[in-house]
Amino acid sequence: MAPLLQLENVSVKYGAIEALREVSFSVEEGSITCLIGANGAGKSTTVNAIAGLVPTASGRILFQGEDITKLPASRRIAMGISIALEGRKIFGDQTVIDNLMLGAYTRSKNLSKLRREAEEMLARFPLIADRGQQLAGTLSGGQQQALAIARALMSRPKLLLLDEPSLGLAPILIQEIYQIIQDLADQGTTILLVEQFAAYAFMVSQNACVLEHGQLTLAGPVAEVRDDPRLARAYLGK
């Protein structure tokens, strides 16, 4: 069976800067694959390219066997790819419920139906379950991250891209966010997880890919990647 997602020699450039250089890896359906590496390694660029938020310079991105390299982000969402962005990017002047409803805009314009679905989604996230009418900008960091994930799920994705879900959170909140991620995986959600802190990612992932200066230097099952000396090099340098 073909993987759900496959990158083939994907490169991304920002002007003269090559942020990604011929990156290739795959994500199997029903799994969590983590994409790890130091700051500036190209992790966010990778998921943004998959989501269609930045163009590729070369290579191909395949989703369910279909080449989506040139498709706009809206088409990719409709096909089943959703992203919870780094820094959360919630709409602070809108309520939690409204944020969730906006996450499903590609599926339906029926507001009463979307509100029901948003209320059902809230019930799945204890951190924000009773915050539906609260302005999202007044939530704590952990609550905002839970909202970002819940909003991404409102499009009913086949592939969920999570970009740095632990960013800026206290350890106790990170544990709560990672429990949410584990619960999603237990329910069958396929996840590509970007994380700077490998220890967190390894707790929930089956497979790992390591980026170093825009290149994929190591990939495989977590048990193998975790013990490979090249992992330390990717974070600490030679």
C-alpha positions as CSV (number, residue, x, y, z in Angstrom):
1,M,0.0,0.0,0.0
2,A,1.3,3.4,-0.9
3,P,2.0,5.9,1.9
4,L,-0.6,8.6,2.7
5,L,2.0,11.3,2.1
6,Q,5.2,11.2,0.1
7,L,7.8,13.8,-0.5
8,E,10.2,13.2,-3.5
9,N,13.3,15.4,-3.6
10,V,11.5,18.5,-2.5
11,S,13.4,21.8,-2.5
12,V,12.2,25.2,-1.3
13,K,13.9,28.5,-1.8
14,Y,13.4,31.9,-0.3
15,G,15.1,34.1,-2.9
16,A,18.7,32.9,-3.0
17,I,18.4,30.9,0.2
18,E,17.8,27.2,-0.2
19,A,15.6,26.4,2.9
20,L,15.1,22.8,1.8
21,R,17.3,20.7,-0.4
22,E,15.9,17.5,-2.1
23,V,14.1,16.2,1.0
24,S,12.4,12.8,0.6
25,F,10.3,10.9,3.2
26,S,6.9,9.4,3.6
27,V,4.1,9.2,6.2
28,E,2.1,6.0,6.6
29,E,-1.6,6.2,7.2
30,G,-2.5,5.8,10.9
31,S,0.9,6.7,12.2
32,I,2.6,9.6,13.8
33,T,5.8,10.7,12.1
34,C,7.9,13.4,13.8
35,L,10.1,15.9,12.0
36,I,12.8,17.1,14.3
37,G,15.9,19.2,14.3
38,A,17.5,22.4,15.6
39,N,16.1,25.9,15.0
40,G,16.4,26.9,11.4
41,A,16.7,23.3,10.1
42,G,13.7,23.6,7.8
43,K,11.0,21.9,9.8
44,S,8.3,24.6,9.4
45,T,9.2,25.1,5.8
46,T,8.6,21.4,5.2
47,V,5.1,21.4,6.6
48,N,4.2,24.7,5.1
49,A,5.2,23.3,1.7
50,I,3.0,20.2,2.3
51,A,0.1,22.5,3.3
52,G,0.6,24.6,0.2
53,L,1.6,27.8,2.1
54,V,5.0,28.1,0.4
55,P,5.8,27.0,-3.2
56,T,8.4,24.3,-4.0
57,A,11.3,25.0,-6.2
58,S,11.6,21.4,-7.4
59,G,10.5,17.9,-6.5
60,R,7.0,16.4,-5.9
61,I,4.5,16.1,-3.0
62,L,2.1,13.1,-3.3
63,F,-1.0,12.7,-1.2
64,Q,-2.9,9.4,-1.5
65,G,-0.8,8.8,-4.6
66,E,-1.9,12.1,-6.3
67,D,0.6,14.8,-7.2
68,I,-0.5,17.9,-5.2
69,T,2.7,19.9,-5.7
70,K,1.0,22.7,-7.7
71,L,-2.4,22.7,-5.9
72,P,-3.4,25.8,-3.8
73,A,-3.8,25.4,-0.1
74,S,-7.6,25.5,-0.2
75,R,-7.6,22.4,-2.5
76,R,-5.3,20.6,-0.2
77,I,-7.6,21.3,2.8
78,A,-10.5,20.0,0.8
79,M,-8.5,16.8,0.0
80,G,-7.8,16.2,3.7
81,I,-4.7,18.0,4.7
82,S,-4.9,20.4,7.7
83,I,-2.3,22.3,9.7
84,A,-2.1,23.8,13.2
85,L,0.5,26.5,12.5
86,E,3.5,27.4,14.6
87,G,2.6,30.1,17.0
88,R,-1.0,29.0,17.0
89,K,-2.3,31.9,14.8
90,I,-5.8,31.8,16.4
91,F,-8.2,34.8,15.8
92,G,-7.9,36.5,19.2
93,D,-10.8,38.9,18.7
94,Q,-13.2,36.0,17.9
95,T,-14.8,33.6,20.3
96,V,-13.5,30.0,20.7
97,I,-16.6,28.7,18.9
98,D,-16.2,31.1,16.0
99,N,-12.5,30.0,15.6
100,L,-13.7,26.4,15.4
101,M,-16.4,27.2,12.8
102,L,-13.8,29.0,10.6
103,G,-11.8,25.8,10.6
104,A,-14.5,24.1,8.6
105,Y,-15.2,26.8,6.1
106,T,-14.1,24.5,3.2
107,R,-16.7,21.9,4.1
108,S,-19.9,23.8,4.7
109,K,-21.5,27.2,4.9
110,N,-24.4,26.0,7.1
111,L,-23.8,28.0,10.2
112,S,-26.1,26.1,12.5
113,K,-24.5,22.8,11.4
114,L,-21.0,24.2,11.9
115,R,-21.9,25.5,15.4
116,R,-23.2,22.0,16.4
117,E,-19.9,20.5,15.1
118,A,-17.9,23.1,16.9
119,E,-19.6,22.4,20.2
120,E,-19.0,18.7,19.7
121,M,-15.4,19.4,19.0
122,L,-15.1,21.4,22.2
123,A,-16.3,18.4,24.2
124,R,-13.2,16.5,23.0
125,F,-10.8,19.0,24.5
126,P,-11.0,19.4,28.3
127,L,-8.6,22.4,28.2
128,I,-11.2,24.5,26.4
129,A,-14.5,22.5,26.8
130,D,-16.2,25.3,28.8
131,R,-14.6,28.2,27.0
132,G,-16.8,28.4,23.9
133,Q,-18.0,32.0,24.3
134,Q,-14.7,33.3,25.5
135,L,-12.5,35.5,23.2
136,A,-9.7,33.3,22.0
137,G,-7.1,36.0,22.7
138,T,-7.8,35.8,26.4
139,L,-7.0,32.0,26.6
140,S,-3.8,30.8,28.2
141,G,-1.0,29.5,25.9
142,G,-2.0,25.9,26.5
143,Q,-5.6,26.6,25.8
144,Q,-4.8,28.5,22.6
145,Q,-2.7,25.5,21.4
146,A,-5.6,23.1,22.1
147,L,-7.9,25.5,20.2
148,A,-5.4,25.6,17.2
149,I,-5.4,21.8,17.1
150,A,-9.2,21.6,17.5
151,R,-9.7,24.1,14.7
152,A,-7.4,22.1,12.4
153,L,-9.5,19.1,13.1
154,M,-12.7,20.8,12.1
155,S,-11.9,20.2,8.4
156,R,-11.9,16.5,9.1
157,P,-8.4,15.9,7.9
158,K,-6.9,12.6,6.8
159,L,-3.5,14.2,7.6
160,L,-2.9,16.6,10.5
161,L,0.2,18.7,10.4
162,L,1.3,20.0,13.9
163,D,4.0,22.7,13.8
164,E,5.8,23.1,17.2
165,P,2.8,22.4,19.5
166,S,5.0,22.7,22.6
167,L,6.3,26.2,21.7
168,G,6.3,28.6,24.6
169,L,4.4,26.3,26.9
170,A,5.2,25.3,30.5
171,P,6.1,21.6,31.0
172,I,2.8,20.8,32.6
173,L,0.9,22.2,29.6
174,I,3.1,20.4,27.2
175,Q,2.2,17.2,28.9
176,E,-1.5,18.0,28.4
177,I,-1.0,18.9,24.7
178,Y,0.8,15.7,24.1
179,Q,-1.9,13.7,25.8
180,I,-4.3,15.3,23.2
181,I,-1.9,14.2,20.4
182,Q,-1.8,10.7,21.8
183,D,-5.5,10.5,22.0
184,L,-5.9,11.7,18.4
185,A,-3.4,9.0,17.3
186,D,-5.4,6.4,19.3
187,Q,-8.5,7.4,17.3
188,G,-6.7,6.8,14.1
189,T,-5.6,10.3,13.0
190,T,-2.4,10.4,10.9
191,I,-0.1,13.1,12.1
192,L,3.1,14.7,10.9
193,L,4.5,16.4,14.0
194,V,7.2,19.1,13.9
195,E,9.0,19.5,17.2
196,Q,12.3,21.0,18.3
197,F,12.3,19.0,21.5
198,A,12.9,15.4,20.3
199,A,12.1,13.8,23.7
200,Y,8.5,14.9,23.5
201,A,8.1,13.8,19.9
202,F,9.6,10.4,20.6
203,M,7.0,9.7,23.3
204,V,4.2,9.6,20.7
205,S,5.8,8.9,17.3
206,Q,6.5,5.6,15.5
207,N,8.8,7.1,12.9
208,A,11.2,10.1,12.9
209,C,12.9,12.3,10.3
210,V,15.8,14.5,11.2
211,L,16.5,17.7,9.3
212,E,19.9,19.5,9.4
213,H,20.4,22.7,7.5
214,G,17.5,22.0,5.1
215,Q,18.6,18.4,4.4
216,L,17.2,15.1,5.6
217,T,20.1,13.4,7.4
218,L,18.4,10.6,9.3
219,A,15.1,8.8,9.1
220,G,13.6,5.6,10.4
221,P,11.8,4.0,13.4
222,V,12.0,6.1,16.5
223,A,13.9,3.4,18.4
224,E,16.7,3.5,15.8
225,V,16.8,7.3,15.3
226,R,16.9,7.9,19.1
227,D,20.1,5.9,19.5
228,D,21.9,7.1,16.4
229,P,24.9,9.4,17.1
230,R,23.9,11.6,14.1
231,L,20.9,12.8,16.1
232,A,23.2,14.6,18.5
233,R,25.1,16.1,15.7
234,A,21.9,17.5,14.1
235,Y,21.3,19.5,17.3
236,L,24.8,20.2,18.6
237,G,26.9,20.3,15.4
238,K,30.1,18.4,14.7
